[in-house]
Amino acid sequence: MILDDLVKVTKVRVTRDKQHLPLAKLQQQVAKIPKTTNFPFEKMLHQPGLHFICEIKKASPSKGEIAADFPYLQIAQDYVAAGVEAISVLTEPTYFKGQLKYLKEVAAQVPVPVLRKDFTIDSYMIYQAKANGAQVILLICAILSPEQLKNYLELATSLGLSAIVEAHDEQEVQQALTAGARIIGVNNRNLKDFTVDLQTSLRLRRLVPSQIAFISESGVKTAADVDRLRQDGINGVLIGETMMRATNKVQMLAQLKGQVLA
Ligand SMILES: O=P(O)(O)OC[C@@H](O)[C@@H](O)c1c[nH]c2ccccc12
C-alpha cells in the first residue's frame, strides 16, 4: 500500500537531510526562533462555525499531477484573499512534488497558520517544520507506534507547534485520543484503494469530545459536502484538489461556503 512506500522514501529523505544539516545544527536554528505558546491554529478551530484550511499541492498519488503550472506563492496569496484561515503545504517530494522551500516561503508571506503536510516519521522532521515557519504539523496514526505518536505530540507542543493527528477508523481515533491529541483529522480517503467517503468523518465525529478539535480531510468538492460537515459539528475542513483546480480561488471558496458572489 502507498503508505508503506511513502514511509520508505521518507526515511531515505530524512537520512539525507540529516547529513546535509545535522540535528544539533537544526536545533540551534530552532532555538533562535522566538518561543510561542499561544497555538493560534487551535484557537481558530474552536471559534464557532466551520473553518477552512486549503492546501497547496502540485500532485498526489491518487490524482497524479494536479497543477502543471504551480505558482505556489500566488496560490497562497489567492487563498488569503479568499479568506482561508490556515494553509496546508505539501513538502513530500516523491509523490506530492512538494518541497520544504514552498513551506518556508509561504509561511513567511501569509498572516494565517501554515501546516507542514508530510509523513512525519522522525523527530527531525518536527524541528524542520518549526525551522521553516510551520505552526502546525501532521502526525498520521497509521504510520506511528503509540509511543512515537505520544513523543512527537509532546515535542511539537514544546516547540509551540500544533499537531493534527490523522485517523481513518475507530481504532485510530482511539489511538489519537489516548496519545493526548488536541486536534484530530479524519481522512475521508482510504489510502488502501483511494476511495473517498465523507461518511467516514461523519461516523467518527461522535467519538471525539467537543474540547478536541475535529477536522474533516479530503474529497470535499461542493457546498453540499461542506453543509453536511457543518451540520455535524465538524470544526474544520481541509480542501486540496478542488481549490487547486479552481482558477478563481475567491469565487470557489465563496461557492463552497454557500455564499453567492456577484
Ligand atoms: O485534495 P483533497 O481530496 O481535497 O485532500 C486534501 C488533503 O486532505 C489530502 O491531501 C491529505 C489528507 N491526508 C493527507 C496526508 C498526507 C498527504 C495528503 C493528505
Residues whose N, C-alpha, C, O or C-beta is under 5 A from the ligand:
A	BS01	LIG	N187 E217 S218 G219 V220 L238 I239 G240 E241 T242
